[in-house]
Every structure is written in C-alpha cells, then in structure tokens.
Amino acid sequence: MKNPRRSSPDLERVTHCDDVTRLVWPFLDDELTPRGATSMRVHLRACATCRAFVRFERAFLTAMQAALRSSRGNLHHEPRVSAPSQNDSQIEKR
C-alpha cells in the first residue's frame, strides 16, 4: 500500500543530485507530491547522471516486481522443510 502523499519540504523540491538519490524511491513509487514529482522531472531533464541513476533504479524495480510475480505461482509448490528431530531435543534443553 502506498503512503499518502505528504506535503513537506523534503518532497516538494529537487534541486541537487543528492535530492534525487534521497527521493528516488518515493518518486518511483509515486509518493511525491505533484510539485515534488515535477521538480524531480525538471532536474532529470537537465542532469544525465541522475537520469541514468533513476533509469537503473526503475529497471531494478521492474525486475524485482517481475520476479515476485513469477514466484507467487510457485510458492505453493515448494516442499516444506522440517528441522531434523535431533535439533528438537537440543532446542528444548535451552
């Protein structure tokens, strides 16, 4: 579940590359205020380094989402693993 959009100075202005690094995940998760997202896009248009960074993070996010989607169908097929019985007696002694 996404966080509600907060109006705070941290989410309103992106003026330096450090701001992009700090706010990349709220930006990709669409959690910045409209003003903050616009500020981020303006900075990204002007800064090739930050553009490449955000592109990389977006690709990572997309890959992780795809991996989670594909693994969800396989989770119920995974065998259950139980601890060997000898460990049970050692745990009870502690």
C-alpha angles and dihedrals in degrees: 000000000000122000116248112260110267125205106222134134089252091061098038106062135039109186104145138039089249088062090055091051091049096044103036095105096046086048094050091044090052091241098128119101114256088256092050093048090050090049090051092050091049091053092046091053090055100039120062092186093057091042090057091046093052091044089054093047091047090052090050091050092048092049092049092049091050092049091051092048092051094045095050091073092051099048096086090052095057113108116244114244121212128194116254113264093243089066091056092065092046091051092049091054092058 
